[in-house]
Amino acid sequence: MEVEVVKSLWEHTMNTRPGTRLIIFAAAILLMASSTALAACKGKTEQPPAPSSAELSQTMVPNVPLDIYVYARQESPTTIPGAMLSLPQDVTVDSLAVWGTSASDNFAVGLGLVLTSESAASSLYGGIATSENVWKKLSGKTIYLVQGYGQAAESLKKAINSSNFKRYDDGDGLQAIGALPSGGATRLAVAAIAKASPALIKLVTQGSQGSDTANMVLKLVNLKLVAAGLYSPQQIDIVKLVAALRDANSIQDLDLGVLLLVRSGLPGLVVGPAVGQFLGQYHFAETKVGDITLYKGALTAQGVSLPVMVRIKGSDIYAALSGKESYAQTLITSISQ
């Protein structure tokens, strides 16, 4: 969880339009570990209770090729601070989905925000300003937003406008989320999938301070897919989460963690030694927990050190991060053998 990166993202979006800020914040949840659902088609399909692979396969997504899918839903509706949406009151959200799609060099992001009532959705919708590259639509309890230009954005708008949705059926994405633990102390609140399309890689690596490191990692692992989960033993309080992102010292008090899966296109016999050597250069220490080999290290930002644990399984690289080392270890050791 790169606290400095997330905090910077948040601060730089304070003057952006509310729809844009919400999209960026949802994407930031995924980025915390690596450098939420959509209403059913025509509102008739009941959404599942948690974002495991089985539930994801029942969610509805725009019928366009997706490079990114982020889905969030907790057991109880989630309160989001009104300040995030430039509104005087907080809003209660049932679920949130983010979709990213590319076409040629264009990349667009769509969002489906499901509130707990039509009146709440209508009130929020009226406060969201549009612009040349931000489009919105209201359908019952669901607010749709699309940000971007060109063919990618138009394809998302067209699918949403015509209610052209399908069940999420990407086999690689579902298999990757299925490889992450879910249940008990490892309660999955947010699931994220990103496929390594040229447009997405360009978006991630261009013009960022960490672009050189990102390019080095991409070349090292021959990235194919990234999956991530945001975990907590209990309901995540977004108010506390946002406050912690503003005050790095509070991160260690949060009872949550992120588990990241990076899927390489290289054979496991190549991935293991290469990644082990790479981690050693960054002072990760190899250790054993039972018969599981782990690499333990830390990310440091604003003087706060956050435990990170890495595990390699064949061509898959897992990384767990939490303010509490014990919870990071719970996540990384809960992966099926």
C-alpha positions as CSV (number, residue, x, y, z in Angstrom):
1,M,0.0,0.0,0.0
2,E,2.0,3.0,-1.2
3,V,0.5,5.6,1.2
4,E,2.3,8.5,-0.4
5,V,0.9,7.6,-3.9
6,V,-2.7,7.2,-2.6
7,K,-2.5,10.3,-0.6
8,S,-1.2,12.2,-3.6
9,L,-4.0,10.9,-5.8
10,W,-6.6,12.0,-3.2
11,E,-5.1,15.5,-2.8
12,H,-4.8,16.0,-6.5
13,T,-8.5,15.1,-7.1
14,M,-9.9,17.5,-4.5
15,N,-10.7,20.0,-7.2
16,T,-11.9,17.5,-9.8
17,R,-15.5,16.9,-10.6
18,P,-17.2,14.5,-8.1
19,G,-17.7,11.7,-10.6
20,T,-14.1,11.8,-11.6
21,R,-12.9,11.8,-8.0
22,L,-15.0,8.7,-7.1
23,I,-13.6,6.8,-10.1
24,I,-10.0,7.7,-9.1
25,F,-10.5,6.8,-5.5
26,A,-12.0,3.4,-6.5
27,A,-9.0,2.8,-8.7
28,A,-6.7,3.9,-5.9
29,I,-7.8,1.0,-3.8
30,L,-6.2,-1.3,-6.3
31,L,-3.1,0.8,-6.7
32,M,-2.5,0.8,-2.9
33,A,-1.0,-2.7,-3.2
34,S,0.7,-2.6,-6.6
35,S,3.2,0.3,-7.1
36,T,-15.8,-1.3,-5.7
37,A,-21.3,-3.3,-7.9
38,L,-23.1,-2.6,-10.7
39,A,-26.9,-2.9,-10.8
40,A,-28.1,-5.8,-13.0
41,C,-29.2,-5.3,-16.6
42,K,-32.6,-3.4,-16.4
43,G,-32.4,-3.6,-12.6
44,K,-33.9,-7.1,-12.4
45,T,-31.0,-9.3,-11.1
46,E,-30.2,-9.3,-7.4
47,Q,-26.6,-8.8,-6.6
48,P,-24.6,-11.3,-4.6
49,P,-23.4,-10.6,-1.0
50,A,-19.6,-10.7,-1.6
51,P,-17.1,-10.4,-4.4
52,S,-15.7,-14.0,-4.5
53,S,-15.1,-15.6,-7.9
54,A,-18.5,-17.4,-7.8
55,E,-20.3,-14.1,-7.1
56,L,-18.3,-12.2,-9.7
57,S,-19.5,-14.6,-12.4
58,Q,-23.1,-13.6,-11.5
59,T,-22.5,-9.8,-11.7
60,M,-23.5,-7.9,-14.8
61,V,-20.9,-5.8,-16.8
62,P,-21.1,-3.8,-20.0
63,N,-20.8,-6.0,-23.0
64,V,-17.5,-4.7,-24.1
65,P,-13.9,-6.1,-23.7
66,L,-12.7,-5.2,-20.2
67,D,-9.1,-4.5,-19.2
68,I,-10.1,-3.6,-15.6
69,Y,-13.0,-4.8,-13.4
70,V,-13.2,-3.6,-9.8
71,Y,-16.2,-4.8,-7.8
72,A,-17.0,-3.8,-4.2
73,R,-19.8,-4.9,-1.9
74,Q,-20.0,-5.5,1.8
75,E,-22.5,-7.4,3.9
76,S,-24.1,-4.1,4.9
77,P,-24.4,-0.9,2.8
78,T,-21.3,1.3,2.9
79,T,-21.3,4.9,3.9
80,I,-19.1,7.2,1.7
81,P,-18.2,10.6,3.0
82,G,-20.1,13.4,1.2
83,A,-16.8,15.3,0.8
84,M,-15.7,12.6,-1.6
85,L,-18.6,13.6,-3.8
86,S,-18.6,17.3,-3.1
87,L,-22.0,17.0,-1.4
88,P,-23.0,18.3,2.1
89,Q,-24.2,14.9,3.3
90,D,-22.8,11.4,3.3
91,V,-24.3,8.8,1.0
92,T,-25.0,5.1,1.6
93,V,-23.9,2.8,-1.2
94,D,-25.0,-0.8,-1.7
95,S,-22.3,-1.6,-4.3
96,L,-19.8,-0.1,-6.7
97,A,-18.2,-1.3,-9.9
98,V,-15.4,0.2,-12.0
99,W,-14.8,-1.0,-15.6
100,G,-11.8,0.0,-17.8
101,T,-11.7,-0.6,-21.5
102,S,-9.4,0.3,-24.3
103,A,-9.6,0.8,-28.0
104,S,-6.4,1.6,-30.0
105,D,-4.6,4.2,-27.8
106,N,-7.8,5.3,-26.0
107,F,-8.6,4.2,-22.5
108,A,-11.9,4.9,-20.8
109,V,-13.3,4.2,-17.3
110,G,-16.9,3.5,-16.4
111,L,-18.5,3.3,-13.0
112,G,-21.7,1.8,-11.7
113,L,-22.8,3.1,-8.3
114,V,-25.8,1.4,-6.7
115,L,-27.4,3.3,-3.8
116,T,-29.9,2.0,-1.3
117,S,-32.9,3.9,-2.7
118,E,-34.0,5.6,-5.9
119,S,-34.5,8.9,-4.1
120,A,-30.9,8.8,-2.8
121,A,-29.6,8.0,-6.2
122,S,-31.6,10.9,-7.8
123,S,-30.4,13.3,-5.2
124,L,-26.8,12.4,-5.7
125,Y,-27.1,12.3,-9.5
126,G,-28.3,15.9,-9.6
127,G,-25.2,17.0,-7.8
128,I,-22.8,15.4,-10.3
129,A,-21.5,17.8,-12.9
130,T,-20.6,16.5,-16.4
131,S,-18.0,17.8,-18.7
132,E,-16.6,17.1,-22.2
133,N,-15.1,13.9,-21.0
134,V,-17.5,12.9,-18.2
135,W,-20.9,11.4,-19.0
136,K,-23.6,10.3,-16.6
137,K,-26.9,8.4,-16.6
138,L,-29.4,7.5,-13.9
139,S,-31.3,4.2,-13.9
140,G,-33.4,3.5,-10.8
141,K,-31.0,3.2,-7.9
142,T,-27.9,3.1,-10.1
143,I,-25.7,6.0,-11.3
144,Y,-23.5,5.3,-14.3
145,L,-20.5,7.5,-15.1
146,V,-18.1,7.2,-18.0
147,Q,-14.8,9.2,-18.3
148,G,-12.7,9.3,-21.4
149,Y,-12.6,10.1,-25.0
150,G,-12.8,8.2,-28.4
151,Q,-14.0,4.8,-29.3
152,A,-13.3,3.3,-25.8
153,A,-15.6,5.8,-24.1
154,E,-18.2,5.6,-26.8
155,S,-18.4,1.8,-26.5
156,L,-19.1,2.0,-22.8
157,K,-21.7,4.7,-23.2
158,K,-23.5,2.7,-26.0
159,A,-23.6,-0.5,-23.9
160,I,-25.0,1.4,-20.8
161,N,-27.5,3.4,-22.8
162,S,-28.8,0.3,-24.6
163,S,-28.8,-1.9,-21.4
164,N,-26.3,-4.2,-23.2
165,F,-24.9,-6.0,-20.2
166,K,-23.7,-9.6,-19.7
167,R,-22.6,-11.7,-16.8
168,Y,-18.9,-11.3,-16.2
169,D,-17.4,-14.4,-17.9
170,D,-13.7,-13.8,-18.3
171,G,-12.2,-17.1,-17.4
172,D,-8.7,-15.8,-16.6
173,G,-10.1,-13.1,-14.4
174,L,-12.4,-15.4,-12.5
175,Q,-9.7,-18.0,-12.0
176,A,-7.3,-15.4,-10.6
177,I,-9.9,-14.1,-8.1
178,G,-10.7,-17.7,-7.3
179,A,-7.1,-18.2,-6.3
180,L,-7.4,-15.6,-3.6
181,P,-8.8,-16.6,-0.2
182,S,-12.4,-15.6,0.8
183,G,-14.2,-16.1,4.0
184,G,-13.7,-16.1,7.8
185,A,-10.9,-13.7,8.8
186,T,-10.1,-13.2,5.1
187,R,-13.4,-11.4,4.2
188,L,-13.1,-10.0,0.7
189,A,-14.7,-6.6,0.3
190,V,-13.2,-5.4,-3.0
191,A,-12.1,-7.6,-5.9
192,A,-10.0,-6.1,-8.7
193,I,-8.8,-7.6,-12.0
194,A,-6.5,-5.9,-14.5
195,K,-5.4,-7.5,-17.8
196,A,-2.1,-6.3,-19.3
197,S,-3.4,-4.7,-22.5
198,P,-1.0,-2.3,-24.3
199,A,-3.3,0.7,-23.6
200,L,-3.4,-0.1,-19.9
201,I,0.3,-0.6,-19.6
202,K,0.9,2.7,-21.3
203,L,-1.5,4.4,-19.0
204,V,0.2,3.0,-15.9
205,T,3.8,3.6,-17.0
206,Q,3.6,6.9,-18.8
207,G,4.3,10.2,-17.0
208,S,4.4,8.7,-13.5
209,Q,7.3,9.1,-11.0
210,G,7.5,5.3,-10.7
211,S,7.5,4.7,-14.4
212,D,11.0,3.3,-14.6
213,T,10.4,0.9,-11.7
214,A,7.0,-0.1,-13.2
215,N,8.6,-0.8,-16.6
216,M,11.4,-2.9,-14.9
217,V,8.9,-5.0,-13.1
218,L,6.7,-5.5,-16.2
219,K,9.8,-6.7,-18.1
220,L,10.9,-8.9,-15.2
221,V,7.7,-10.9,-14.9
222,N,6.2,-10.6,-18.5
223,L,3.0,-9.4,-16.9
224,K,-0.2,-11.1,-18.1
225,L,-2.8,-10.3,-15.4
226,V,-3.1,-8.7,-11.9
227,A,-5.8,-9.6,-9.4
228,A,-6.2,-8.0,-6.0
229,G,-8.4,-8.1,-3.0
230,L,-9.1,-5.7,-0.2
231,Y,-9.7,-7.7,3.0
232,S,-11.0,-7.1,6.5
233,P,-12.3,-9.4,9.3
234,Q,-15.3,-7.0,9.6
235,Q,-17.1,-4.3,7.7
236,I,-14.8,-1.7,6.4
237,D,-15.5,1.9,7.5
238,I,-14.8,4.1,4.6
239,V,-14.7,7.2,6.8
240,K,-11.9,5.7,8.9
241,L,-10.1,4.5,5.7
242,V,-10.1,8.0,4.2
243,A,-8.9,9.5,7.4
244,A,-6.1,7.0,7.5
245,L,-5.1,7.8,4.0
246,R,-4.7,11.4,5.1
247,D,-2.7,10.5,8.2
248,A,-0.2,7.8,7.4
249,N,0.4,7.0,11.1
250,S,-3.2,5.7,11.3
251,I,-2.7,3.1,8.6
252,Q,-1.2,0.7,11.2
253,D,-4.4,1.0,13.2
254,L,-6.6,-0.2,10.4
255,D,-7.7,-3.9,10.6
256,L,-7.5,-4.5,6.9
257,G,-5.0,-5.7,4.3
258,V,-4.5,-6.1,0.5
259,L,-3.5,-9.3,-1.2
260,L,-2.2,-9.0,-4.7
261,L,-1.7,-11.7,-7.4
262,V,0.7,-11.0,-10.3
263,R,0.5,-13.6,-13.0
264,S,3.6,-14.0,-15.1
265,G,3.8,-15.2,-18.7
266,L,7.1,-16.9,-17.8
267,P,7.6,-20.5,-16.5
268,G,7.8,-20.9,-12.8
269,L,11.3,-22.2,-13.0
270,V,12.3,-18.7,-14.3
271,V,10.0,-16.6,-12.2
272,G,11.1,-18.0,-8.8
273,P,14.8,-17.3,-9.0
274,A,14.3,-14.0,-10.8
275,V,11.8,-12.6,-8.4
276,G,13.8,-13.9,-5.4
277,Q,16.9,-12.1,-6.6
278,F,14.9,-8.9,-7.2
279,L,13.3,-9.0,-3.7
280,G,16.8,-9.6,-2.2
281,Q,18.0,-6.4,-3.7
282,Y,15.2,-4.6,-1.9
283,H,16.1,-6.2,1.5
284,F,13.3,-8.8,1.6
285,A,14.4,-11.7,3.8
286,E,13.6,-15.2,2.9
287,T,11.9,-17.2,5.7
288,K,9.7,-20.2,6.3
289,V,6.2,-20.4,7.8
290,G,5.6,-24.1,8.2
291,D,6.5,-25.5,4.8
292,I,5.7,-22.2,3.0
293,T,8.6,-20.0,1.7
294,L,7.9,-16.3,2.2
295,Y,9.9,-13.1,1.6
296,K,9.4,-10.5,4.3
297,G,10.0,-6.8,3.8
298,A,8.4,-3.5,4.2
299,L,7.2,-0.4,2.4
300,T,8.1,2.9,4.0
301,A,6.2,6.2,3.5
302,Q,6.1,9.3,5.6
303,G,8.2,7.5,8.2
304,V,5.7,4.7,8.5
305,S,6.8,1.1,7.8
306,L,4.2,-1.3,6.5
307,P,4.8,-5.1,6.5
308,V,4.9,-6.8,3.1
309,M,5.0,-10.5,2.5
310,V,5.7,-12.1,-0.9
311,R,5.0,-15.7,-1.9
312,I,5.8,-17.4,-5.2
313,K,3.8,-20.2,-6.6
314,G,4.8,-21.3,-10.0
315,S,4.2,-18.4,-12.4
316,D,2.1,-16.6,-9.8
317,I,3.6,-14.0,-7.4
318,Y,1.5,-13.1,-4.4
319,A,2.1,-10.0,-2.2
320,A,0.2,-9.3,1.1
321,L,0.3,-5.9,2.8
322,S,-1.3,-4.8,6.0
323,G,-0.6,-2.3,8.8
324,K,-0.4,-5.4,11.0
325,E,2.2,-8.1,10.2
326,S,0.0,-10.8,11.7
327,Y,-2.8,-10.0,9.3
328,A,-0.5,-9.9,6.2
329,Q,0.7,-13.3,7.2
330,T,-2.9,-14.6,7.6
331,L,-3.6,-13.4,4.1
332,I,-0.5,-14.9,2.4
333,T,-0.8,-18.2,4.2
334,S,-4.5,-18.6,3.4
335,I,-3.8,-19.1,-0.3
336,S,-4.7,-22.6,-1.2
337,Q,-1.7,-25.0,-1.5
